[in-house]
């Protein structure tokens, strides 16, 4: 009797295992995204507090400008590489696509800071974020940043 109960429980556990794994995988991605947003919100709040403190002290100017982040050439290279991955390897899995998209958006934001282009990628989601991404890409290209490898190939052909 006990063996039959153990065997029945083992079969039920074996049957539910794929469902449990699928549930775990889908929730891990959501939890990671929420944690990432919380970290960014905390960073923005800290920056706002520092700015408020500077206003109270009467020193609103930043100390000597320091080049934060990688050089613009490296950002352009990363954006071209990630752009190719967005339409290639990242399409294999939603998890890969989300990771490549996050990295692409991060590099877009760094390029915007380096070139003084205004962007609102963090504040938007869904289709609005896609539209903002296209707008930001256009603004960056207007400043002379080459984002697609096709453009650089054309320039090489016309030499």
C-alpha positions in Angstrom: 0.0 0.0 0.0 2.8 2.4 0.9 4.7 1.6 -2.2 1.7 2.2 -4.4 1.2 5.6 -2.8 4.9 6.5 -3.3 4.8 5.4 -6.9 1.6 7.4 -7.5 3.2 10.5 -5.9 6.3 10.0 -8.0 4.3 9.8 -11.2 2.3 13.0 -10.3 5.5 14.8 -9.6 7.1 13.6 -12.8 4.0 14.8 -14.8 4.0 18.2 -13.1 7.8 18.8 -13.4 7.7 20.4 -17.0 4.9 22.7 -15.9 6.9 23.8 -12.8 10.1 24.4 -14.9 8.1 26.5 -17.4 6.5 28.5 -14.7 9.9 29.1 -13.0 11.5 30.3 -16.3 8.7 32.8 -17.1 8.6 34.2 -13.6 12.4 34.6 -13.3 12.4 36.9 -16.3 9.7 39.1 -14.8 11.4 39.2 -11.4 14.7 40.2 -13.0 13.1 43.0 -15.0 11.4 44.4 -11.9 14.6 44.3 -10.0 16.4 46.1 -12.9 13.8 48.8 -12.9 14.0 49.2 -9.1 17.8 49.7 -9.3 17.4 52.3 -12.0 14.7 54.2 -10.0 17.0 54.2 -7.0 19.8 55.5 -9.1 17.6 58.4 -10.4 16.4 59.2 -6.9 20.0 59.4 -5.7 21.0 61.7 -8.5 18.0 63.9 -7.7 19.0 64.1 -4.1 22.6 65.1 -5.0 21.2 67.8 -7.3 19.0 69.1 -4.5 21.9 69.1 -2.1 24.0 71.1 -4.6 21.2 73.7 -4.9 21.0 74.0 -1.1 24.8 74.5 -0.9 24.7 77.0 -3.8 26.9 74.9 -6.0 24.8 73.8 -8.9 27.7 73.4 -11.3 29.2 70.0 -11.7 32.9 69.7 -11.0 35.2 69.5 -14.0 33.5 67.5 -16.7 34.7 64.0 -16.8 34.1 61.7 -19.8 31.9 59.0 -18.3 31.5 55.8 -20.2 33.2 54.4 -23.2 34.3 56.6 -26.2 31.7 57.4 -28.8 33.6 55.2 -31.4 33.1 52.2 -29.1 29.5 53.0 -28.5 28.9 53.2 -32.3 30.6 49.9 -32.8 28.5 48.3 -30.0 25.3 49.8 -31.4 26.0 48.4 -34.9 26.8 44.9 -33.4 23.7 44.9 -31.2 21.6 46.1 -34.0 22.6 43.2 -36.1 22.0 40.8 -33.2 18.5 42.3 -32.7 17.5 41.0 -36.1 19.6 37.8 -36.1 20.5 35.7 -33.1 18.2 37.5 -30.7 15.1 36.3 -32.6 15.8 32.7 -31.5 14.5 33.3 -27.9 12.4 35.9 -26.1 15.0 35.9 -23.3 17.9 36.6 -25.7 15.9 39.3 -27.5 15.1 41.0 -24.2 18.7 40.9 -23.2 20.0 42.3 -26.5 17.3 44.9 -26.5 18.2 46.1 -23.0 21.9 46.3 -24.0 21.0 48.2 -27.2 18.9 50.7 -25.2 21.7 51.1 -22.7 24.2 51.9 -25.5 21.6 54.3 -27.1 21.3 56.1 -23.8 25.1 56.3 -23.3 25.5 57.7 -26.9 22.7 60.3 -26.2 24.5 61.5 -23.1 27.8 61.7 -24.9 26.3 63.7 -27.8 23.8 65.7 -25.8 20.7 64.2 -27.4 17.5 64.1 -25.3 15.9 60.6 -24.8 13.1 59.1 -22.7 13.6 55.4 -23.1 13.4 54.6 -19.4 10.1 56.2 -19.0 8.3 54.4 -21.8 7.2 50.8 -22.5 5.8 48.8 -25.4 5.1 50.5 -28.7 5.9 53.9 -27.2 9.4 52.7 -26.3 9.8 51.4 -29.9 8.8 54.8 -31.3 11.1 56.6 -29.0 13.9 54.2 -30.0 13.4 55.0 -33.7 13.3 58.8 -32.9 16.5 58.5 -30.8 18.2 56.5 -33.6 17.3 59.3 -36.1 18.6 62.0 -33.8 21.9 60.2 -33.3 22.2 59.6 -37.0 21.5 63.3 -37.6 24.5 64.1 -35.3 26.7 62.0 -37.6 26.7 58.7 -35.7 26.5 55.7 -38.1 24.3 53.1 -36.6 23.9 50.5 -39.4 26.7 48.5 -40.9 24.9 48.9 -44.3 25.6 52.7 -44.3 29.3 52.0 -43.6 29.4 49.4 -46.4 27.9 51.9 -48.9 30.5 54.5 -47.9 33.3 52.1 -48.6 31.8 51.2 -52.0 31.7 54.9 -53.1 35.4 55.5 -52.4 
